[in-house]
Amino acid sequence: MARPNRISRYLTEIQRIYIIRKLKQGFSYRQIAQEFKQKFKRKISIGTISKPKEKEKIFGKVENQNCSKCGRPSLYTEREKRIIFRKSLTHPQKSLWDLAKDKDINHRGAAPLTPQST
């Protein structure tokens, strides 16, 4: 049974900005963790504090980070996704496996479970 008021394990943008500002002000990781717990009523580890710092070095300002760019790029373009969706509607009797094997629909040869996540 899922817990109804479960807190996300991911930091919000406000929390990431808070951590970066404290690091720039010269606070130690331990001080940031203590103040973070008081301010956000949430306990974080030293590793959680170092992640926004490392990401800022690589990607620039935390405020400019767009999570839609994170992760593996989609196998299909938006247009190709719409085409696959329309073709699947025109063949409702076909299973996902049949659609994945059909070269007209799945011209890139994605695995049968890939269309669900693209």
Stockholm file with secondary structure:
# STOCKHOLM 1.0

chainA/1-118         MARPNRISRYLTEIQRIYIIRKLKQGFSYRQIAQEFKQKFKRKISIGTISKPKEKEKIFGKVENQNCSKCGRPSLYTEREKRIIFRKSLTHPQKSLWDLAKDKDINHRGAAPLTPQST
#=GR chainA/1-118 SS CCCTTCCCSSCCHHHHHHHHHHHHTTCCHHHHHHHHHHHHSCCCCHHHHHHHHHHHHHHSCGGGCCGGGSSSCCSSCHHHHHHHHHHHHHCTTSCHHHHHHCTTTCTTCCCTTHHHHC
#=GC SS_cons         CCCTTCCCSSCCHHHHHHHHHHHHTTCCHHHHHHHHHHHHSCCCCHHHHHHHHHHHHHHSCGGGCCGGGSSSCCSSCHHHHHHHHHHHHHCTTSCHHHHHHCTTTCTTCCCTTHHHHC
//
